[in-house]
């Protein structure tokens, strides 16, 4: 088929009518499907079921350093958990602290702490400064943006490319001392699925920032979430930052939420010894410690890095299949000039750019046919997509059959909205 | 024996020499004992061991409302957990939210949120006000005091009495609009073990506060921690506050840390619907949700309030015995005029007031003989006991035999320090 833009008035109208009829058929089916949620299907959760019933007798509740994990003690994580998780991520265990069930909470804590007490390099607590700004790579993760939004930062958008944020734009923005940081999901970025190139990591690590306390919030949420053995490779940002004397710039996060159970796992925060030292008294005021029993449970379940790798490959089979279904469906949009999408090697999302000005329309069509999409604009600061074109596709939650059906309706809706827009613009309908 | 103060010079010197010789004997034994830590002994932890291995198969991981607890979802706690915990504490489930493994973290979160965003009734975020103050009931819980200290409040001490804080002093202090709140452990207060009287609760609930956003941090940490069926009764502060239109004043906390596993349990935050509504968007920015699996595990383990009650009575047997050992030991100080102590009906601590000006000396004597006490002053703001007299005794952690020995040395050290002080003051020694 030709590009929609190249169709004649009659061809386009015919196509529109055809699509519309097909759409009405789907609508009659009163479906209820969900492509909005970046959460695992129960098949994936079942892979981790063994974690739930790890044998925990009295004697085996002891940490390697003799601490009874059933009792108070240990603020920053079991030493063996630090070692294990550091090994998985290729980090220095001395940089690692283990948190609770939510890395998002660690990010929120980290930034509220910066607001109230400042960070290494701050002249005063951030809440005593006016007009602070924060860089958001778009499309990106709404919950990241929300944290900096509620804390009162002005959110500045920078375009995501195949190799990471548009670094020319980032380097320009950080010349402003009011710009205090940037959100990054460096591997299988939410939602594009792209991984930052070596050059991008190096530029982030080395760039000159006007703010003496600029921070990179490095959320490596999909660090081990490859679909196969040839996953994307990400440079270790600490290694790079160290070369330029910028290692205090990095606040590194990860969690097992999409390894074992979302909201029932273990999170990680890594930073330079200088940063950890500055944070220590505030962390000590905040809690006596995180849940060590769950740390121990995870350790007993995985035992070593190889088992975790095997576990991820099992998940990859399930998730990869879901991605294949979506990509196969989207393929029928090829050549029509109505959409572009990413083909990630891992992670949880596909980013779909439809014809500018039609994303909301697609969302409404989908809703009309009983399919929930992530709200348009959610991937942008303040929930506003300036071009009204980006849709975040989350393939993991529905069953294979539901997913296939939902993508059929998605493809139909994308075409329908594009045809309608073109007809409108040329004033064929009204 | 007579009061030390009534002894003649010769009698006192003889007593001192006797004590000193006895002390040297203990010192020779190179002991290593610990009375400092308000944490359970492994015997107590063993009582909850069944919680560790609650059967959790795929099907039973569902919440009553159909939510798979292994997955994301539910910000403020499983409905059945809210209901269960509300029932245990006599609260309205609509006021209840369930948190993570640490109620201290919930308190820190609550106050950092107040700093950054204010609370219901605030004219602006607290961090934008100058010279804020906070009431600390002394002796009290060091970790409470620490939170308000790091947040920059000036800490004001109010004396703890047998019936709760000295309410005349509290009512006077809250006339100052800079005074934003008060820390309370209303039942089996840490460390005195006293419970607030009905009148105290009513006065706290009804008092006129100059600050429109005054808050009572009501840490009901020992709500169900009676030593027998005749435990202290505490009025429901929400019921009282409602009568005076002050229910927004209450931030209520609790946790299972001293019911099941410290740092491996479930915490609770309760507040008026107005407060919960104001907090909701910030809580939503902070986390996707707390660990629902651990909530479910606790529910499956306890099943109902009666089982929890029976569980607490089992713990009470172990803890009550420890308290009896300490109180029997302290009894030999009776009539000497060198110490006063509390005899709680529950909780985790005994508060020991030694002769003013000798607490540090007692601490040093204990240390010299190999017994660790909670640092003197820890129960006061900024770690300073103005009278140098209060010691917090934590009986739960040592074994019965160790505890008995530690209390012998404690009694000896209290006497020794008192005798030494009296001799010094009368210039008998130097």
Contacts between the chains, C-beta under 8 A, distances in Angstrom:
chain1	res1	chain2	res2	distance
A	37	B	72	7.5
A	39	B	71	5.5
A	39	B	72	4.6
A	39	B	73	7.7
A	40	B	71	6.5
A	42	B	58	7.5
A	42	B	68	6.2
A	42	B	70	7.8
A	42	B	71	7.7
A	45	B	58	7.9
A	45	B	68	6.8
A	45	B	70	4.5
A	45	B	71	6.3
A	46	B	58	6.0
A	48	B	70	7.5
A	49	B	57	7.7
A	49	B	58	5.9
A	52	B	56	4.2
A	52	B	57	7.8
A	52	B	61	7.3
A	52	B	70	7.7
A	52	B	293	7.4
A	53	B	53	7.5
A	53	B	55	7.0
A	53	B	56	6.1
A	53	B	57	8.0
A	55	B	53	7.0
A	56	B	52	4.2
A	56	B	53	6.1
A	57	B	49	7.7
A	57	B	52	7.8
A	57	B	53	8.0
A	58	B	42	7.5
A	58	B	45	7.9
A	58	B	46	6.0
A	58	B	49	5.9
A	61	B	52	7.3
A	68	B	42	6.2
A	68	B	45	6.8
A	69	B	264	7.3
A	70	B	42	7.9
A	70	B	45	4.5
A	70	B	48	7.5
A	70	B	52	7.7
A	70	B	261	4.5
A	70	B	262	7.6
A	70	B	264	6.2
A	71	B	39	5.5
A	71	B	40	6.6
A	71	B	42	7.7
A	71	B	45	6.3
A	71	B	261	7.2
A	71	B	262	5.4
A	71	B	263	7.3
A	72	B	37	7.6
A	72	B	39	4.7
A	72	B	257	7.7
A	72	B	262	4.3
A	72	B	263	5.5
A	73	B	39	7.8
A	73	B	263	7.6
A	100	B	100	5.4
A	100	B	101	6.4
A	100	B	291	7.4
A	101	B	100	6.4
A	101	B	290	6.4
A	101	B	291	4.3
A	102	B	287	4.7
A	102	B	288	6.4
A	102	B	289	7.6
A	102	B	290	7.7
A	104	B	286	7.3
A	104	B	287	5.6
A	104	B	288	6.0
A	105	B	286	5.9
A	105	B	287	4.4
A	108	B	285	6.5
A	108	B	286	4.3
A	108	B	287	7.1
A	112	B	112	5.2
A	112	B	116	6.3
A	115	B	116	6.0
A	115	B	127	7.8
A	116	B	112	6.3
A	116	B	115	6.0
A	116	B	116	7.2
A	116	B	127	6.7
A	116	B	151	6.9
A	117	B	150	7.6
A	125	B	127	7.8
A	127	B	115	7.8
A	127	B	116	6.7
A	127	B	125	7.8
A	127	B	127	4.9
A	143	B	285	7.6
A	143	B	288	7.4
A	146	B	284	7.8
A	146	B	285	4.9
A	147	B	285	5.4
A	147	B	286	7.8
A	149	B	285	7.8
A	150	B	117	7.6
A	150	B	281	6.9
A	150	B	282	6.2
A	150	B	285	4.6
A	151	B	116	6.9
A	257	B	72	7.8
A	261	B	70	4.5
A	261	B	71	7.2
A	261	B	293	6.3
A	262	B	70	7.6
A	262	B	71	5.4
A	262	B	72	4.3
A	262	B	288	7.5
A	263	B	71	7.3
A	263	B	72	5.5
A	263	B	73	7.6
A	263	B	288	6.1
A	263	B	289	5.0
A	263	B	290	7.3
A	263	B	291	6.3
A	263	B	292	6.2
A	264	B	69	7.3
A	264	B	70	6.2
A	264	B	291	5.4
A	264	B	292	6.7
A	264	B	293	4.1
A	264	B	294	7.6
A	281	B	150	6.9
A	282	B	150	6.2
A	284	B	146	7.8
A	285	B	108	6.5
A	285	B	143	7.6
A	285	B	146	4.9
A	285	B	147	5.3
A	285	B	149	7.8
A	285	B	150	4.6
A	286	B	104	7.3
A	286	B	105	5.9
A	286	B	108	4.4
A	286	B	147	7.8
A	287	B	102	4.7
A	287	B	104	5.6
A	287	B	105	4.4
A	287	B	108	7.1
A	288	B	102	6.4
A	288	B	104	6.1
A	288	B	143	7.4
A	288	B	262	7.5
A	288	B	263	6.1
A	289	B	102	7.6
A	289	B	263	5.0
A	290	B	101	6.5
A	290	B	102	7.7
A	290	B	263	7.3
A	291	B	100	7.4
A	291	B	101	4.2
A	291	B	263	6.3
A	291	B	264	5.4
A	291	B	291	7.0
A	291	B	294	7.2
A	292	B	263	6.2
A	292	B	264	6.7
A	293	B	52	7.4
A	293	B	261	6.3
A	293	B	264	4.1
A	294	B	264	7.6
A	294	B	291	7.2
A	294	B	294	7.4
